[in-house]
């Protein structure tokens, strides 16, 4: 049986396992983050590597939401650890433990989502060792103390599944002040220069909010034949589900906040990198803001090591 509280699986690997060090590191990353744009995010795309590699880009995303009121954070994670799982797994335990304590799960919201979408299950296996959601939790614990969570693993980028999940989230969250977070890294293991080009194209497509356009861009980049570009968004499924949900929740604007790769870390190598990006979605003036793609990458200071 699934424990009521999920224990941490990657503390000490992806992020510090000492609570004082972890809190200080997260606070430092948030303090150094890109200044808030002012618009209230409805959704974010956030990377999920070890904090040494992607922590600053993750902080850039969360900093945009600080100061705005939310009553729920929906965490859409990808599936790295359950190879045969192709559905949607909703975590139905009471909380997620990190070194900072237990983040409570909104159990009524989890039950409502399970009832709203027949693709959703409460299969515990995809959650047990998955890091794409776990690494987000300390940021939320520091930036939004006490905010309840709804953790969801999206195991397939099949169009119908992502659309149905987005529709169900739209219904379940209609009367909530929810922040939706899709957890995804970008290109996996091309050179630094190839990653920069591919990641810019994918981030522009994500900010454009059109799932079909994002699918085409991913196919184009992954089919270009470059070494290490077989995967250009390991969390494509969570991002596609996020876009489907936000369309129903009133998002009209997408903006790239920052980008970097593991090659920008003191521990990275330019010959083989993983890309990261932060994107926000709001109900602001309709359009797409890609200005941050012209900025220098936002590098991450030393910390724990795991780059994807």
Secondary structure, DSSP 8 states (H G I E B T S, - for coil): ---SEE--SSBTTTB-SSHHHHHHHHHHHHHTS----SS-EEEEEE--S-HHHHHHHHHHHHHHHTTS--SEEEEEE--SS-TT--SEEE--SSEEEETTEEEEB-HHHHHHHHHH-TTEE--SHHHHS-HHHHHHHHHHHHHSTT--EEEEEE----HHHHHHHHHHHHHHTTTS-EEEEEE----EEE-HHHHHHHHHHHHHHHHTT-HHHHHHHHHHHHTS--TT-S-S-TTHHHHHHHHHHHHHHT--EEEEEEEEEGGGSTT--TTSEEEEEEEEEESSSSEEE-GGGGS------S------
